[in-house]
Amino acid sequence: MNSEKLKIAVLGGTGNIGEGMVLRLALQNLMPEGVKNEVIIGSRSKETANEAAKKALSELENCGFDISRITITGSTNLEAVLVAEIIVLTISFDYVLPLLDEIRRALEGKIVITPVVPMVKEGNLFLYKPPSEGSAALAIQKRVPDSTKVVAAFHNVSSAKLKDIVKCESIYDALVCSDDAEAKKLIMELTRNMGCLKPLDGGPLKLASTIESLTPLLINIAKLNGLKNLGINIS
Ligand SMILES: NC(=O)c1ccc[n+]([C@@H]2O[C@H](COP(=O)([O-])OP(=O)(O)OC[C@H]3O[C@@H](n4cnc5c(N)ncnc54)[C@H](OP(=O)(O)O)[C@@H]3O)[C@@H](O)[C@H]2O)c1
């Protein structure tokens, strides 16, 4: 990794998990061991992205963090991908494949992180519903250029816990899958510095289905047992 700041685009960074991801990535700039970065929030609307960037900065400032060493900007999804080295897809499975078709050429040689969980609601509960490729991660890999390194991570992380940047009582395991060892190592380092997560090597990308399928399990167990924001802790 070079000494320049990494540019990380969080597409759909205006949504639930994207918001927490943006805050946790930006905070790494204040940690001695954190991966220094600039965060670009991607959205279908530049205006929405700019508002989300302003909101994230003011939340960090209100929590007492020094925002002079933090850069968060807003952009359209495509503009964000064009400048970034790492792209996080915090978008629902229903919309992520058409978006990848729009931004495909700009993904050459870059790292794409997928936390995407394909699931359907049945009554009050959720079922894992992978595409024919076997998982969202494998469907995404099929849609991006061969030079793009796909890393599956953050599927089992609660957005509420990620956004809770002041209180950080529990450390959850975060399973990371990829076929590219270097990309996996970098994303595990980013994960370790999120403050609430312990990265564990989850193996090659073909194993991502096992990790994606844990998310509906966590949501259902929470609903059925009156619990909230569950995560996994297997280590
Ligand atoms: N929420 C969680 O706790 C959690 C945990 C683990 C994994 N995940 C995964 O993370 C992903 C995002 O989940 P989320 O709950 O954060 O989603 P979300 O808040 O419902 O949506 C995220 C963003 O998607 C964009 N979006 C909406 N419709 C779109 C469309 N038709 N085309 C392109 N973009 C569209 C919106 O951004 P703009 O309107 O700004 O374009 C929205 O802010 C999902 O794949 C989910 O499985 C979520």
PDBQT file of the ligand as one rigid body, heavy atoms in Angstrom, charges set to zero:
ROOT
HETATM    1  N1  LIG A 301     -28.842  -2.766   7.047  1.00  0.00    +0.000 N 
HETATM    2  C1  LIG A 301     -28.030  -3.663   7.592  1.00  0.00    +0.000 C 
HETATM    3  O1  LIG A 301     -27.930  -3.759   8.841  1.00  0.00    +0.000 OA
HETATM    4  C2  LIG A 301     -27.176  -4.561   6.723  1.00  0.00    +0.000 A 
HETATM    5  C3  LIG A 301     -26.275  -5.446   7.334  1.00  0.00    +0.000 A 
HETATM    6  C4  LIG A 301     -25.468  -6.253   6.526  1.00  0.00    +0.000 A 
HETATM    7  C5  LIG A 301     -25.569  -6.205   5.144  1.00  0.00    +0.000 A 
HETATM    8  N2  LIG A 301     -26.459  -5.345   4.566  1.00  0.00    +0.000 N 
HETATM    9  C6  LIG A 301     -26.537  -5.276   3.090  1.00  0.00    +0.000 C 
HETATM   10  O2  LIG A 301     -26.125  -3.987   2.712  1.00  0.00    +0.000 OA
HETATM   11  C7  LIG A 301     -26.880  -3.553   1.573  1.00  0.00    +0.000 C 
HETATM   12  C8  LIG A 301     -27.555  -2.223   1.892  1.00  0.00    +0.000 C 
HETATM   13  O3  LIG A 301     -28.485  -2.411   2.937  1.00  0.00    +0.000 OA
HETATM   14  P1  LIG A 301     -29.206  -1.136   3.609  1.00  0.00    +0.000 P 
HETATM   15  O4  LIG A 301     -30.100  -1.662   4.651  1.00  0.00    +0.000 OA
HETATM   16  O5  LIG A 301     -28.174  -0.125   3.967  1.00  0.00    +0.000 OA
HETATM   17  O6  LIG A 301     -30.062  -0.604   2.355  1.00  0.00    +0.000 OA
HETATM   18  P2  LIG A 301     -30.942   0.706   2.226  1.00  0.00    +0.000 P 
HETATM   19  O7  LIG A 301     -30.704   1.650   3.335  1.00  0.00    +0.000 OA
HETATM   20  O8  LIG A 301     -32.360   0.261   1.985  1.00  0.00    +0.000 OA
HETATM   21  O9  LIG A 301     -30.450   1.298   0.836  1.00  0.00    +0.000 OA
HETATM   22  C9  LIG A 301     -29.119   1.713   0.604  1.00  0.00    +0.000 C 
HETATM   23  C10 LIG A 301     -29.098   2.702  -0.533  1.00  0.00    +0.000 C 
HETATM   24  O10 LIG A 301     -29.458   2.068  -1.756  1.00  0.00    +0.000 OA
HETATM   25  C11 LIG A 301     -29.750   3.115  -2.712  1.00  0.00    +0.000 C 
HETATM   26  N3  LIG A 301     -30.836   2.691  -3.603  1.00  0.00    +0.000 N 
HETATM   27  C12 LIG A 301     -32.149   2.552  -3.310  1.00  0.00    +0.000 A 
HETATM   28  N4  LIG A 301     -32.822   2.176  -4.412  1.00  0.00    +0.000 NA
HETATM   29  C13 LIG A 301     -31.916   2.067  -5.415  1.00  0.00    +0.000 A 
HETATM   30  C14 LIG A 301     -32.000   1.737  -6.798  1.00  0.00    +0.000 A 
HETATM   31  N5  LIG A 301     -33.174   1.431  -7.385  1.00  0.00    +0.000 N 
HETATM   32  N6  LIG A 301     -30.859   1.750  -7.529  1.00  0.00    +0.000 NA
HETATM   33  C15 LIG A 301     -29.667   2.065  -6.966  1.00  0.00    +0.000 A 
HETATM   34  N7  LIG A 301     -29.530   2.417  -5.651  1.00  0.00    +0.000 NA
HETATM   35  C16 LIG A 301     -30.642   2.402  -4.899  1.00  0.00    +0.000 A 
HETATM   36  C17 LIG A 301     -30.184   4.330  -1.874  1.00  0.00    +0.000 C 
HETATM   37  O11 LIG A 301     -29.221   5.357  -2.098  1.00  0.00    +0.000 OA
HETATM   38  P3  LIG A 301     -29.565   6.685  -2.972  1.00  0.00    +0.000 P 
HETATM   39  O12 LIG A 301     -31.040   6.953  -2.832  1.00  0.00    +0.000 OA
HETATM   40  O13 LIG A 301     -28.736   7.725  -2.297  1.00  0.00    +0.000 OA
HETATM   41  O14 LIG A 301     -29.124   6.373  -4.353  1.00  0.00    +0.000 OA
HETATM   42  C18 LIG A 301     -30.107   3.838  -0.431  1.00  0.00    +0.000 C 
HETATM   43  O15 LIG A 301     -29.675   4.813   0.472  1.00  0.00    +0.000 OA
HETATM   44  C19 LIG A 301     -27.879  -4.678   1.253  1.00  0.00    +0.000 C 
HETATM   45  O16 LIG A 301     -27.385  -5.458   0.204  1.00  0.00    +0.000 OA
HETATM   46  C20 LIG A 301     -27.942  -5.480   2.543  1.00  0.00    +0.000 C 
HETATM   47  O17 LIG A 301     -28.203  -6.848   2.288  1.00  0.00    +0.000 OA
HETATM   48  C21 LIG A 301     -27.256  -4.524   5.327  1.00  0.00    +0.000 A 
ENDROOT
TORSDOF 0
